[in-house]
Amino acid sequence: MTSLFDLTGRVAIVTGSSRGIGRAIAERLAEHGATVIISSRKRDACAETAAAINRARGREAAKPIPANISSKQELQRLVDETNDAFGRIDILVCNAASNPYYGPMAGISDDQFRKILENNVLANHWLIQMAAPGMLERNDGSIVIISSIGGLKGSPVIGAYNVSKAADIQLARNLAVEWGKHNVRVNCIAPGLIRTDFARALWENPQTLKAVTARTPLGRIGEVDEIAGAAVYLVSKAGSFMTGQTIVIDGGATIAG
């Protein structure tokens, strides 16, 4: 069974991978044999994460290449440096995202809404289009977009973010249709509330945490490795017949009403 998840020789880019879900995904891809590009805005954080992965694996399993997802030029540099260093990109995980506004959509500014859409949707589109040519040429590749259960429902306080995450789900569907003939698979993961710094305001608030877990069948929030495991599945042989899909990992929250 382990061969189903063997990623030896594969090269992966994971955005937002210096912490949280992105870091967990990078660590687990490396554990299964991949060489992983660690990328986020902060150079020092990328270097620290890559060094920690290399120590843990006892090999050069990770390389830091910082990039800001809001810059098309930096994303192109990320792809170019990866190709220069390793000659290929087999796996792309679009994990980085932003949410600068909390409140009803009536109060969001154009600049805030634009930033959410640009960072969470357009930047993914850019990076995927930059990384995909080699995959399409080799007729082999896997792309994962980290969406959210917010993309499947409404919210009184993170509506614009949810719009962007719904768009990511459709982006995966559409690219899966376009690229299926080239054996390039595109899927989404939609996490529920996960214990990360990004979601700290939700799970550190006792009232919010109680409200969320009370209506979640498993009665708790998720951990980053519970998302990383799904990413390993999607990019490995085990997930080779899955494309255009969204895996919901939320402890059952979306089915409980």
C-alpha positions in Angstrom: 0.0 0.0 0.0 2.8 2.4 0.7 3.7 2.6 -3.0 0.3 4.3 -3.6 1.6 7.3 -1.7 5.3 7.2 -2.8 6.4 10.6 -4.1 10.0 9.9 -4.7 11.5 12.0 -7.4 8.6 14.4 -7.5 9.1 18.2 -7.3 6.4 20.2 -5.5 5.7 23.9 -4.9 3.6 24.7 -1.9 2.7 28.4 -1.4 2.1 29.7 2.1 4.2 26.8 3.4 6.3 28.5 6.2 3.5 27.8 8.7 0.0 26.3 9.3 -1.6 24.0 6.7 0.9 24.8 4.0 3.9 23.8 6.2 2.1 20.6 7.2 1.5 19.7 3.6 5.2 20.5 2.7 6.4 18.3 5.6 4.2 15.4 4.6 5.1 15.6 0.9 8.7 15.5 1.9 8.1 12.6 4.2 6.7 10.6 1.3 9.7 11.3 -0.9 9.0 14.6 -2.7 11.4 17.6 -3.0 9.4 20.6 -1.8 9.8 24.3 -2.6 8.9 26.3 0.5 7.4 29.6 -0.4 5.8 32.5 1.5 6.4 36.2 1.7 9.1 36.1 4.5 12.5 34.9 3.4 13.7 33.9 6.9 10.6 31.9 7.6 11.0 30.0 4.4 14.6 29.3 5.2 13.8 28.1 8.7 11.1 25.8 7.4 13.2 24.3 4.7 16.1 23.7 7.1 13.8 22.0 9.6 12.4 19.7 6.9 15.9 18.8 5.6 17.0 18.0 9.2 13.9 15.8 9.7 14.4 13.9 6.4 18.2 13.7 6.5 18.4 14.9 2.9 18.0 18.0 0.8 14.2 17.6 0.7 13.2 21.3 0.8 14.4 24.5 -0.9 13.2 28.0 0.2 12.1 30.3 -2.6 10.2 33.3 -1.1 7.5 34.9 -3.2 4.5 37.2 -2.6 1.4 35.8 -4.3 0.2 39.4 -5.0 3.1 39.9 -7.4 2.9 38.2 -10.8 6.6 38.8 -11.3 7.5 37.1 -8.0 5.3 34.1 -8.9 7.0 33.8 -12.2 10.4 33.9 -10.5 9.2 31.2 -8.1 8.4 28.9 -11.1 11.6 29.8 -13.0 13.9 29.2 -10.1 12.2 25.9 -9.4 12.6 24.8 -13.0 16.2 26.0 -13.1 17.0 24.1 -9.9 15.2 20.8 -10.6 14.1 20.8 -14.2 10.5 20.2 -13.5 7.4 20.8 -11.4 5.2 17.8 -10.8 3.0 19.1 -8.0 1.6 22.5 -7.2 -0.3 23.3 -4.0 -1.9 26.7 -4.0 -2.4 27.3 -0.3 -1.6 30.9 0.4 -4.6 33.2 0.8 -5.6 36.4 2.5 -8.7 37.9 4.2 -8.3 41.5 5.2 -12.0 42.1 6.0 -14.3 40.8 8.7 -17.9 41.9 8.6 -21.0 42.2 6.3 -20.3 42.6 2.6 -22.1 46.0 2.7 -19.1 47.4 4.6 -16.3 46.1 2.5 -14.2 48.5 0.5 -13.5 48.0 -3.2 -9.8 47.7 -2.4 -10.4 45.0 0.2 -12.7 43.0 -2.0 -10.2 43.4 -4.9 -7.4 42.2 -2.7 -9.3 39.1 -1.7 -10.2 38.2 -5.2 -6.7 38.9 -6.6 -4.8 37.0 -3.9 -7.2 34.1 -3.5 -8.3 33.5 -7.1 -6.3 35.5 -9.7 -2.9 34.6 -8.1 -3.8 31.0 -8.1 -4.7 31.3 -11.8 -1.4 33.0 -12.5 0.7 30.4 -10.7 -1.1 27.5 -12.1 -0.7 28.8 -15.7 3.0 29.3 -15.1 3.6 25.9 -13.6 1.4 23.8 -15.9 3.2 23.9 -19.2 5.8 21.2 -18.2 3.0 19.1 -16.7 1.0 19.3 -19.9 4.1 18.5 -22.0 4.9 15.4 -19.9 1.2 14.4 -19.6 1.6 14.1 -15.8 0.9 16.5 -13.0 -1.3 17.3 -10.0 -2.5 20.6 -8.8 -4.3 21.2 -5.4 -6.0 24.4 -4.4 -6.8 24.9 -0.7 -10.3 26.3 -0.7 -12.6 26.3 2.4 -16.0 25.1 3.5 -16.8 28.8 3.3 -16.9 28.3 -0.5 -19.9 26.0 0.0 -22.0 28.3 2.2 -22.8 31.9 3.2 -21.5 33.9 6.1 -22.5 37.2 7.8 -18.9 38.1 8.4 -16.5 36.5 5.8 -18.7 36.7 2.7 -16.1 38.1 0.3 -13.6 35.5 1.4 -16.3 32.8 0.8 -16.9 34.2 -2.7 -13.2 33.8 -3.5 -13.1 30.2 -2.1 -16.2 29.3 -4.2 -14.3 30.6 -7.2 -11.4 28.4 -6.4 -13.6 25.4 -6.5 -14.9 26.3 -9.9 -11.3 27.1 -11.1 -10.4 23.6 -10.2 -13.4 22.1 -12.0 -12.8 24.1 -15.1 -9.0 23.4 -15.4 -9.8 19.7 -14.7 -12.0 19.6 -17.8 -9.4 21.5 -19.9 -6.4 19.4 -18.8 -7.8 15.9 -18.2 -6.7 14.8 -21.7 -3.1 15.6 -20.6 -3.4 13.6 -17.4 -3.0 16.8 -15.3 -5.4 16.6 -12.4 -6.7 19.7 -10.5 -8.6 19.3 -7.2 -9.5 21.3 -4.1 -9.5 20.7 -0.4 -12.1 22.5 1.6 -11.1 22.6 5.3 -13.4 23.5 8.1 -12.0 25.3 11.2 -8.4 24.2 11.6 -6.0 25.1 14.4 -3.8 27.6 12.5 -2.5 31.1 13.1 -4.7 32.2 10.2 -7.8 31.1 12.0 -6.6 31.9 15.5 -9.2 34.6 16.1 -11.9 31.9 15.8 -10.5 29.0 17.8 -8.9 31.1 20.5 -12.3 32.7 21.3 -14.0 30.4 23.8 -17.5 31.4 22.7 -16.7 31.0 19.0 -15.0 27.7 19.6 -17.8 26.3 21.7 -20.4 27.4 19.0 -18.4 25.7 16.2 -17.7 22.5 18.0 -21.2 22.2 19.3 -22.6 21.8 15.8 -19.7 19.7 14.5 -20.4 15.9 14.7 -16.8 15.1 15.7 -17.1 17.7 18.4 -13.7 19.4 17.8 -11.8 21.5 15.3 -9.2 20.1 12.9 -5.4 19.8 13.0 -3.1 20.7 10.1 -2.0 17.1 9.5 -5.6 16.1 8.8 -5.5 18.4 5.8 -1.9 17.4 4.8 -2.9 13.7 4.6 -5.6 14.6 2.0 -3.0 16.6 0.0 -0.7 13.6 -0.1 -3.6 11.4 -1.4 -4.5 13.9 -4.1 -1.0 14.3 -5.5 0.0 10.6 -5.4 -0.9 7.5 -7.3 -3.6 6.8 -4.8 -5.6 9.8 -6.1 -4.8 9.3 -9.8 -8.5 8.9 -10.9 -9.7 12.0 -9.0 -9.9 15.4 -10.7 -12.2 18.4 -10.6 -13.3 17.4 -7.1 -13.5 19.1 -3.7 -12.7 17.1 -0.6 -14.5 18.6 2.4 -12.5 18.0 5.7 -14.5 19.7 8.5 -15.4 17.1 11.1 -18.9 16.9 9.6 -19.8 20.6 10.1 -21.3 21.1 6.7 -23.6 18.1 7.0 -24.9 18.9 10.4 -26.7 22.2 9.6 
